[in-house]
Structure formats: C-alpha cells, structure tokens
Amino acid sequence: MSKKEAFEEAMKRLAEVSLQALFINKYSHELSGGQKQRVVVTRALITESEFIILDEPKSMLDVSTQVQMLELLKDVKVEKNLTYLFITHNLAVA
C-alpha cells in the first residue's frame, strides 16, 4: 500500500482503540501504560488476525485503566469476531 494508504489505515486503527490522531507521532516513552496497551492492540488488529494471544494484557495498569482495557478488548472481540487466548494469573479477571 502507498504511504498515504498506510497512514490512513493507522489512523483508522488508532480510532478503533480510542486513541486520538496525535498519537501517531508519539514515542513509547511519551505514552501511559494504558496508551501503550492500546497501541499493542492496534498492532495486533492491523494484521487482520482472527486469533490473538493476550498475555497479561492488563498487568502494570491501574484499576480504572484495567477496566477500560477489558471493555475495549470485549468490544473489539465482538466487532471483529476474534478469538482470544487470554493468559492471566488473576482469577477474577478470568
């Protein structure tokens, strides 16, 4: 795809995980833990995979961000008809 198409695709994917366009030019050290997790989800979605392995996707996040991340993952799962392998040590999350 062209540079323009790649940029537009990246913008679309960022919007899917509730990140604003300004995040396209940010470095990882400029992002919060929750924002980094959303970028990781975006990277997984770009591949158009049907199966995604999530290894402790909410670790190192504060409680409110954990809830947001789990809600985001549920929404994306339904919207994209994905299958997750969800790895966690937290039985309450499982």
Secondary structure, 3 states (H helix, E strand, C coil): CCHHHHHHHHHHHHHHCCCCHHHHHCCHHHCCHHHHHHHHHHHHHHCCCCEEEEECCCCCCCHHHHHHHHHHHHHHHHHHCCEEEEECCCCCCC
